[in-house]
Amino acid sequence: MTTPKPETTMVAIDGSDALAFVIIRPGSTEGSVSIESGAQGMSRQAAAYVLRQVADLFEAEAGR
């Protein structure tokens, strides 16, 4: 058995009850990201509000 490399990941998500999602992956160029997102069952405006709340929590946890 080989030890997985740190950059090797596998994720399984059951999103059957998710109202919205955001997936952030490394981009194709250095320092960039690729973003996949969607909302179903809630408005995009409501999803954006929730994401801003999450961003505020991330910043608070980072000490900003």
C-alpha positions as CSV (number, residue, x, y, z in Angstrom):
1,M,0.0,0.0,0.0
2,T,1.3,3.4,-0.9
3,T,1.0,6.6,1.2
4,P,-1.1,9.2,-0.6
5,K,0.5,12.4,-1.6
6,P,-0.7,15.5,0.3
7,E,-2.2,17.0,-3.0
8,T,-4.2,13.8,-3.6
9,T,-7.7,14.1,-2.3
10,M,-11.0,12.3,-2.6
11,V,-14.3,13.9,-1.5
12,A,-17.8,12.3,-1.5
13,I,-20.6,14.7,-0.7
14,D,-24.3,13.8,-0.5
15,G,-25.8,17.0,-1.7
16,S,-29.3,15.7,-2.1
17,D,-30.7,18.0,0.6
18,A,-28.3,21.0,-0.1
19,L,-29.9,24.3,-0.9
20,A,-26.7,25.7,-2.3
21,F,-23.1,24.7,-2.8
22,V,-19.7,26.2,-3.6
23,I,-16.6,24.2,-4.5
24,I,-13.3,25.9,-4.7
25,R,-10.5,24.1,-6.5
26,P,-7.0,25.0,-7.6
27,G,-7.0,26.9,-10.9
28,S,-5.1,26.1,-14.1
29,T,-2.6,28.8,-13.4
30,E,-0.4,29.6,-10.4
31,G,-2.4,31.4,-7.7
32,S,-5.8,31.0,-9.3
33,V,-8.9,29.1,-8.4
34,S,-11.8,27.5,-10.1
35,I,-15.2,28.0,-8.6
36,E,-18.3,25.8,-9.1
37,S,-21.5,27.0,-7.5
38,G,-25.2,26.6,-7.6
39,A,-28.4,27.2,-5.7
40,Q,-31.7,25.3,-5.9
41,G,-34.4,25.6,-3.3
42,M,-33.3,29.1,-2.2
43,S,-32.8,32.3,-4.1
44,R,-29.3,33.3,-5.3
45,Q,-29.8,36.5,-3.2
46,A,-30.4,34.4,-0.1
47,A,-27.4,32.1,-0.9
48,A,-25.2,35.2,-1.4
49,Y,-26.3,36.4,2.1
50,V,-25.4,33.1,3.7
51,L,-22.0,33.1,1.9
52,R,-21.2,36.6,3.2
53,Q,-22.0,35.3,6.7
54,V,-19.6,32.4,6.2
55,A,-16.9,34.8,4.9
56,D,-17.3,36.9,8.0
57,L,-16.9,33.8,10.2
58,F,-13.7,32.8,8.2
59,E,-12.2,36.2,8.7
60,A,-13.0,36.3,12.4
61,E,-11.4,32.9,12.9
62,A,-8.4,34.1,10.9
63,G,-8.0,37.0,13.3
64,R,-9.0,39.8,11.0
